[in-house]
Amino acid sequence: MALPIGEQSAELLKAQDLIWNHLYRFISSMSLRYATELGIPDIIHRHGKPMTLQLLVDALPINKAKAHGVHRLMRILIHSGFFIEEKISEDEAVMGYWLTPGFPTPHQRRVLQYVSNCTSLLQSNCVKAMGSCEGMV
């Protein structure tokens, strides 16, 4: 059954949207990885209040020639829900980056890393133990 042209366009747009979303889904997780490797969550947490882009760039261990990418990285992380943008001052239109309430603190991340390492170790030992039992079945 042939669809009217308007419905065909809507169907095509929906299909393209689905494909693009799947193709670029990795961007959010890679952005979080880079932010964590750079220490952005810890820097903002230690600052204790929303941090301007300039203060964040100054605190990061990066080549200042690549500082233009920090703004793009933060936009992706805000869109993904890891950070929020807040007004720093009512008088000015200066915005700062802040952690979302659900973002783990440095201590919570260390605990999560410990649990993750223990789980990996246990899974590794279970796989080895199951592998050695193969001949018994």
PyMOL commands that place a pseudoatom at each C-alpha (Angstrom):
pseudoatom trace, name=CA, resn=MET, resi=1, chain=A, elem=C, hetatm=0, pos=[0.000, 0.000, 0.000]
pseudoatom trace, name=CA, resn=ALA, resi=2, chain=A, elem=C, hetatm=0, pos=[1.424, 3.356, -1.029]
pseudoatom trace, name=CA, resn=LEU, resi=3, chain=A, elem=C, hetatm=0, pos=[1.573, 6.092, 1.581]
pseudoatom trace, name=CA, resn=PRO, resi=4, chain=A, elem=C, hetatm=0, pos=[0.646, 9.690, 0.775]
pseudoatom trace, name=CA, resn=ILE, resi=5, chain=A, elem=C, hetatm=0, pos=[3.684, 11.935, 0.234]
pseudoatom trace, name=CA, resn=GLY, resi=6, chain=A, elem=C, hetatm=0, pos=[3.342, 13.677, 3.627]
pseudoatom trace, name=CA, resn=GLU, resi=7, chain=A, elem=C, hetatm=0, pos=[3.255, 10.352, 5.449]
pseudoatom trace, name=CA, resn=GLN, resi=8, chain=A, elem=C, hetatm=0, pos=[6.200, 9.040, 3.404]
pseudoatom trace, name=CA, resn=SER, resi=9, chain=A, elem=C, hetatm=0, pos=[8.248, 12.068, 4.412]
pseudoatom trace, name=CA, resn=ALA, resi=10, chain=A, elem=C, hetatm=0, pos=[7.317, 11.593, 8.070]
pseudoatom trace, name=CA, resn=GLU, resi=11, chain=A, elem=C, hetatm=0, pos=[8.215, 7.889, 7.913]
pseudoatom trace, name=CA, resn=LEU, resi=12, chain=A, elem=C, hetatm=0, pos=[11.539, 8.656, 6.218]
pseudoatom trace, name=CA, resn=LEU, resi=13, chain=A, elem=C, hetatm=0, pos=[12.373, 11.333, 8.789]
pseudoatom trace, name=CA, resn=LYS, resi=14, chain=A, elem=C, hetatm=0, pos=[11.522, 8.943, 11.614]
pseudoatom trace, name=CA, resn=ALA, resi=15, chain=A, elem=C, hetatm=0, pos=[13.774, 6.248, 10.106]
pseudoatom trace, name=CA, resn=GLN, resi=16, chain=A, elem=C, hetatm=0, pos=[16.651, 8.692, 9.653]
pseudoatom trace, name=CA, resn=ASP, resi=17, chain=A, elem=C, hetatm=0, pos=[16.242, 9.902, 13.234]
pseudoatom trace, name=CA, resn=LEU, resi=18, chain=A, elem=C, hetatm=0, pos=[16.412, 6.327, 14.515]
pseudoatom trace, name=CA, resn=ILE, resi=19, chain=A, elem=C, hetatm=0, pos=[19.554, 5.567, 12.515]
pseudoatom trace, name=CA, resn=TRP, resi=20, chain=A, elem=C, hetatm=0, pos=[21.349, 8.801, 13.498]
pseudoatom trace, name=CA, resn=ASN, resi=21, chain=A, elem=C, hetatm=0, pos=[20.509, 8.281, 17.171]
pseudoatom trace, name=CA, resn=HIS, resi=22, chain=A, elem=C, hetatm=0, pos=[21.989, 4.774, 17.092]
pseudoatom trace, name=CA, resn=LEU, resi=23, chain=A, elem=C, hetatm=0, pos=[25.065, 5.815, 15.119]
pseudoatom trace, name=CA, resn=TYR, resi=24, chain=A, elem=C, hetatm=0, pos=[25.981, 8.655, 17.476]
pseudoatom trace, name=CA, resn=ARG, resi=25, chain=A, elem=C, hetatm=0, pos=[24.865, 7.194, 20.798]
pseudoatom trace, name=CA, resn=PHE, resi=26, chain=A, elem=C, hetatm=0, pos=[28.521, 6.656, 21.764]
pseudoatom trace, name=CA, resn=ILE, resi=27, chain=A, elem=C, hetatm=0, pos=[29.170, 10.415, 21.952]
pseudoatom trace, name=CA, resn=SER, resi=28, chain=A, elem=C, hetatm=0, pos=[27.521, 10.750, 25.361]
pseudoatom trace, name=CA, resn=SER, resi=29, chain=A, elem=C, hetatm=0, pos=[29.503, 7.923, 26.945]
pseudoatom trace, name=CA, resn=MET, resi=30, chain=A, elem=C, hetatm=0, pos=[32.785, 9.031, 25.347]
pseudoatom trace, name=CA, resn=SER, resi=31, chain=A, elem=C, hetatm=0, pos=[32.188, 12.602, 26.536]
pseudoatom trace, name=CA, resn=LEU, resi=32, chain=A, elem=C, hetatm=0, pos=[31.640, 11.330, 30.066]
pseudoatom trace, name=CA, resn=ARG, resi=33, chain=A, elem=C, hetatm=0, pos=[34.838, 9.292, 29.794]
pseudoatom trace, name=CA, resn=TYR, resi=34, chain=A, elem=C, hetatm=0, pos=[36.892, 12.303, 28.676]
pseudoatom trace, name=CA, resn=ALA, resi=35, chain=A, elem=C, hetatm=0, pos=[35.372, 14.537, 31.359]
pseudoatom trace, name=CA, resn=THR, resi=36, chain=A, elem=C, hetatm=0, pos=[36.236, 11.958, 34.015]
pseudoatom trace, name=CA, resn=GLU, resi=37, chain=A, elem=C, hetatm=0, pos=[39.779, 11.482, 32.683]
pseudoatom trace, name=CA, resn=LEU, resi=38, chain=A, elem=C, hetatm=0, pos=[40.302, 15.258, 32.725]
pseudoatom trace, name=CA, resn=GLY, resi=39, chain=A, elem=C, hetatm=0, pos=[38.953, 15.418, 36.272]
pseudoatom trace, name=CA, resn=ILE, resi=40, chain=A, elem=C, hetatm=0, pos=[36.160, 17.881, 35.456]
pseudoatom trace, name=CA, resn=PRO, resi=41, chain=A, elem=C, hetatm=0, pos=[33.695, 16.511, 38.039]
pseudoatom trace, name=CA, resn=ASP, resi=42, chain=A, elem=C, hetatm=0, pos=[36.339, 16.627, 40.791]
pseudoatom trace, name=CA, resn=ILE, resi=43, chain=A, elem=C, hetatm=0, pos=[37.470, 20.136, 39.831]
pseudoatom trace, name=CA, resn=ILE, resi=44, chain=A, elem=C, hetatm=0, pos=[33.915, 21.476, 39.936]
pseudoatom trace, name=CA, resn=HIS, resi=45, chain=A, elem=C, hetatm=0, pos=[33.150, 19.577, 43.159]
pseudoatom trace, name=CA, resn=ARG, resi=46, chain=A, elem=C, hetatm=0, pos=[36.260, 21.006, 44.868]
pseudoatom trace, name=CA, resn=HIS, resi=47, chain=A, elem=C, hetatm=0, pos=[35.348, 24.499, 43.655]
pseudoatom trace, name=CA, resn=GLY, resi=48, chain=A, elem=C, hetatm=0, pos=[32.156, 24.150, 45.708]
pseudoatom trace, name=CA, resn=LYS, resi=49, chain=A, elem=C, hetatm=0, pos=[29.921, 26.270, 43.502]
pseudoatom trace, name=CA, resn=PRO, resi=50, chain=A, elem=C, hetatm=0, pos=[29.101, 26.679, 39.801]
pseudoatom trace, name=CA, resn=MET, resi=51, chain=A, elem=C, hetatm=0, pos=[32.242, 27.309, 37.792]
pseudoatom trace, name=CA, resn=THR, resi=52, chain=A, elem=C, hetatm=0, pos=[32.614, 29.534, 34.731]
pseudoatom trace, name=CA, resn=LEU, resi=53, chain=A, elem=C, hetatm=0, pos=[34.057, 28.127, 31.537]
pseudoatom trace, name=CA, resn=GLN, resi=54, chain=A, elem=C, hetatm=0, pos=[37.193, 30.267, 31.934]
pseudoatom trace, name=CA, resn=LEU, resi=55, chain=A, elem=C, hetatm=0, pos=[37.837, 29.063, 35.492]
pseudoatom trace, name=CA, resn=LEU, resi=56, chain=A, elem=C, hetatm=0, pos=[37.279, 25.465, 34.395]
pseudoatom trace, name=CA, resn=VAL, resi=57, chain=A, elem=C, hetatm=0, pos=[39.647, 25.774, 31.432]
pseudoatom trace, name=CA, resn=ASP, resi=58, chain=A, elem=C, hetatm=0, pos=[42.303, 27.350, 33.677]
pseudoatom trace, name=CA, resn=ALA, resi=59, chain=A, elem=C, hetatm=0, pos=[41.995, 24.444, 36.144]
pseudoatom trace, name=CA, resn=LEU, resi=60, chain=A, elem=C, hetatm=0, pos=[42.196, 21.698, 33.504]
pseudoatom trace, name=CA, resn=PRO, resi=61, chain=A, elem=C, hetatm=0, pos=[45.499, 19.994, 32.646]
pseudoatom trace, name=CA, resn=ILE, resi=62, chain=A, elem=C, hetatm=0, pos=[45.153, 20.665, 28.901]
pseudoatom trace, name=CA, resn=ASN, resi=63, chain=A, elem=C, hetatm=0, pos=[46.949, 22.633, 26.233]
pseudoatom trace, name=CA, resn=LYS, resi=64, chain=A, elem=C, hetatm=0, pos=[45.233, 26.032, 26.218]
pseudoatom trace, name=CA, resn=ALA, resi=65, chain=A, elem=C, hetatm=0, pos=[45.155, 25.933, 22.403]
pseudoatom trace, name=CA, resn=LYS, resi=66, chain=A, elem=C, hetatm=0, pos=[42.569, 23.150, 22.731]
pseudoatom trace, name=CA, resn=ALA, resi=67, chain=A, elem=C, hetatm=0, pos=[40.430, 25.010, 25.268]
pseudoatom trace, name=CA, resn=HIS, resi=68, chain=A, elem=C, hetatm=0, pos=[37.750, 25.748, 22.649]
pseudoatom trace, name=CA, resn=GLY, resi=69, chain=A, elem=C, hetatm=0, pos=[36.703, 22.089, 22.809]
pseudoatom trace, name=CA, resn=VAL, resi=70, chain=A, elem=C, hetatm=0, pos=[35.838, 22.286, 26.517]
pseudoatom trace, name=CA, resn=HIS, resi=71, chain=A, elem=C, hetatm=0, pos=[32.725, 24.344, 25.770]
pseudoatom trace, name=CA, resn=ARG, resi=72, chain=A, elem=C, hetatm=0, pos=[31.535, 21.723, 23.262]
pseudoatom trace, name=CA, resn=LEU, resi=73, chain=A, elem=C, hetatm=0, pos=[32.275, 18.908, 25.697]
pseudoatom trace, name=CA, resn=MET, resi=74, chain=A, elem=C, hetatm=0, pos=[30.313, 20.635, 28.453]
pseudoatom trace, name=CA, resn=ARG, resi=75, chain=A, elem=C, hetatm=0, pos=[27.337, 21.260, 26.128]
pseudoatom trace, name=CA, resn=ILE, resi=76, chain=A, elem=C, hetatm=0, pos=[27.150, 17.519, 25.394]
pseudoatom trace, name=CA, resn=LEU, resi=77, chain=A, elem=C, hetatm=0, pos=[27.433, 16.669, 29.099]
pseudoatom trace, name=CA, resn=ILE, resi=78, chain=A, elem=C, hetatm=0, pos=[24.683, 19.166, 29.953]
pseudoatom trace, name=CA, resn=HIS, resi=79, chain=A, elem=C, hetatm=0, pos=[22.457, 17.715, 27.248]
pseudoatom trace, name=CA, resn=SER, resi=80, chain=A, elem=C, hetatm=0, pos=[23.166, 14.218, 28.600]
pseudoatom trace, name=CA, resn=GLY, resi=81, chain=A, elem=C, hetatm=0, pos=[22.150, 15.317, 32.101]
pseudoatom trace, name=CA, resn=PHE, resi=82, chain=A, elem=C, hetatm=0, pos=[25.517, 14.999, 33.873]
pseudoatom trace, name=CA, resn=PHE, resi=83, chain=A, elem=C, hetatm=0, pos=[25.961, 18.730, 34.453]
pseudoatom trace, name=CA, resn=ILE, resi=84, chain=A, elem=C, hetatm=0, pos=[23.708, 21.758, 34.614]
pseudoatom trace, name=CA, resn=GLU, resi=85, chain=A, elem=C, hetatm=0, pos=[24.279, 25.401, 33.818]
pseudoatom trace, name=CA, resn=GLU, resi=86, chain=A, elem=C, hetatm=0, pos=[23.395, 27.899, 36.542]
pseudoatom trace, name=CA, resn=LYS, resi=87, chain=A, elem=C, hetatm=0, pos=[23.581, 31.661, 36.881]
pseudoatom trace, name=CA, resn=ILE, resi=88, chain=A, elem=C, hetatm=0, pos=[26.541, 32.630, 38.999]
pseudoatom trace, name=CA, resn=SER, resi=89, chain=A, elem=C, hetatm=0, pos=[25.372, 36.168, 39.703]
pseudoatom trace, name=CA, resn=GLU, resi=90, chain=A, elem=C, hetatm=0, pos=[21.950, 37.789, 39.466]
pseudoatom trace, name=CA, resn=ASP, resi=91, chain=A, elem=C, hetatm=0, pos=[23.544, 41.045, 38.284]
pseudoatom trace, name=CA, resn=GLU, resi=92, chain=A, elem=C, hetatm=0, pos=[25.339, 39.472, 35.361]
pseudoatom trace, name=CA, resn=ALA, resi=93, chain=A, elem=C, hetatm=0, pos=[24.365, 36.956, 32.732]
pseudoatom trace, name=CA, resn=VAL, resi=94, chain=A, elem=C, hetatm=0, pos=[27.412, 34.833, 33.611]
pseudoatom trace, name=CA, resn=MET, resi=95, chain=A, elem=C, hetatm=0, pos=[26.669, 31.138, 33.689]
pseudoatom trace, name=CA, resn=GLY, resi=96, chain=A, elem=C, hetatm=0, pos=[28.600, 28.409, 35.461]
pseudoatom trace, name=CA, resn=TYR, resi=97, chain=A, elem=C, hetatm=0, pos=[28.737, 24.627, 35.292]
pseudoatom trace, name=CA, resn=TRP, resi=98, chain=A, elem=C, hetatm=0, pos=[27.581, 22.532, 38.225]
pseudoatom trace, name=CA, resn=LEU, resi=99, chain=A, elem=C, hetatm=0, pos=[27.123, 18.816, 38.909]
pseudoatom trace, name=CA, resn=THR, resi=100, chain=A, elem=C, hetatm=0, pos=[23.630, 17.391, 38.797]
pseudoatom trace, name=CA, resn=PRO, resi=101, chain=A, elem=C, hetatm=0, pos=[22.315, 16.073, 42.121]
pseudoatom trace, name=CA, resn=GLY, resi=102, chain=A, elem=C, hetatm=0, pos=[22.624, 12.479, 40.905]
pseudoatom trace, name=CA, resn=PHE, resi=103, chain=A, elem=C, hetatm=0, pos=[26.271, 12.791, 39.876]
pseudoatom trace, name=CA, resn=PRO, resi=104, chain=A, elem=C, hetatm=0, pos=[28.482, 10.750, 42.237]
pseudoatom trace, name=CA, resn=THR, resi=105, chain=A, elem=C, hetatm=0, pos=[30.966, 12.624, 44.425]
pseudoatom trace, name=CA, resn=PRO, resi=106, chain=A, elem=C, hetatm=0, pos=[34.656, 11.612, 44.279]
pseudoatom trace, name=CA, resn=HIS, resi=107, chain=A, elem=C, hetatm=0, pos=[34.210, 9.387, 47.357]
pseudoatom trace, name=CA, resn=GLN, resi=108, chain=A, elem=C, hetatm=0, pos=[31.130, 7.688, 45.883]
pseudoatom trace, name=CA, resn=ARG, resi=109, chain=A, elem=C, hetatm=0, pos=[33.013, 7.072, 42.616]
pseudoatom trace, name=CA, resn=ARG, resi=110, chain=A, elem=C, hetatm=0, pos=[35.874, 5.400, 44.522]
pseudoatom trace, name=CA, resn=VAL, resi=111, chain=A, elem=C, hetatm=0, pos=[33.365, 3.099, 46.235]
pseudoatom trace, name=CA, resn=LEU, resi=112, chain=A, elem=C, hetatm=0, pos=[31.704, 2.318, 42.893]
pseudoatom trace, name=CA, resn=GLN, resi=113, chain=A, elem=C, hetatm=0, pos=[35.129, 1.589, 41.347]
pseudoatom trace, name=CA, resn=TYR, resi=114, chain=A, elem=C, hetatm=0, pos=[35.966, -0.767, 44.229]
pseudoatom trace, name=CA, resn=VAL, resi=115, chain=A, elem=C, hetatm=0, pos=[32.666, -2.616, 43.794]
pseudoatom trace, name=CA, resn=SER, resi=116, chain=A, elem=C, hetatm=0, pos=[33.247, -2.806, 40.049]
pseudoatom trace, name=CA, resn=ASN, resi=117, chain=A, elem=C, hetatm=0, pos=[36.768, -4.210, 40.539]
pseudoatom trace, name=CA, resn=CYS, resi=118, chain=A, elem=C, hetatm=0, pos=[35.483, -6.810, 43.026]
pseudoatom trace, name=CA, resn=THR, resi=119, chain=A, elem=C, hetatm=0, pos=[32.704, -7.831, 40.653]
pseudoatom trace, name=CA, resn=SER, resi=120, chain=A, elem=C, hetatm=0, pos=[35.171, -8.197, 37.771]
pseudoatom trace, name=CA, resn=LEU, resi=121, chain=A, elem=C, hetatm=0, pos=[37.488, -10.279, 39.919]
pseudoatom trace, name=CA, resn=LEU, resi=122, chain=A, elem=C, hetatm=0, pos=[34.657, -12.544, 41.038]
pseudoatom trace, name=CA, resn=GLN, resi=123, chain=A, elem=C, hetatm=0, pos=[33.379, -12.955, 37.487]
pseudoatom trace, name=CA, resn=SER, resi=124, chain=A, elem=C, hetatm=0, pos=[36.887, -13.753, 36.302]
pseudoatom trace, name=CA, resn=ASN, resi=125, chain=A, elem=C, hetatm=0, pos=[37.308, -16.443, 38.976]
pseudoatom trace, name=CA, resn=CYS, resi=126, chain=A, elem=C, hetatm=0, pos=[33.851, -17.868, 38.254]
pseudoatom trace, name=CA, resn=VAL, resi=127, chain=A, elem=C, hetatm=0, pos=[34.636, -18.093, 34.545]
pseudoatom trace, name=CA, resn=LYS, resi=128, chain=A, elem=C, hetatm=0, pos=[37.923, -19.876, 35.313]
pseudoatom trace, name=CA, resn=ALA, resi=129, chain=A, elem=C, hetatm=0, pos=[36.160, -22.251, 37.699]
pseudoatom trace, name=CA, resn=MET, resi=130, chain=A, elem=C, hetatm=0, pos=[33.397, -22.972, 35.180]
pseudoatom trace, name=CA, resn=GLY, resi=131, chain=A, elem=C, hetatm=0, pos=[35.969, -23.487, 32.449]
pseudoatom trace, name=CA, resn=SER, resi=132, chain=A, elem=C, hetatm=0, pos=[37.752, -26.130, 34.523]
pseudoatom trace, name=CA, resn=CYS, resi=133, chain=A, elem=C, hetatm=0, pos=[34.487, -28.016, 35.040]
pseudoatom trace, name=CA, resn=GLU, resi=134, chain=A, elem=C, hetatm=0, pos=[33.783, -28.428, 31.332]
pseudoatom trace, name=CA, resn=GLY, resi=135, chain=A, elem=C, hetatm=0, pos=[35.232, -31.931, 31.144]
pseudoatom trace, name=CA, resn=MET, resi=136, chain=A, elem=C, hetatm=0, pos=[33.004, -33.133, 33.983]
pseudoatom trace, name=CA, resn=VAL, resi=137, chain=A, elem=C, hetatm=0, pos=[29.759, -32.705, 32.087]
for i in range(1, 137): cmd.bond("trace and resi %d" % i, "trace and resi %d" % (i + 1))
show_as sticks, trace
zoom trace
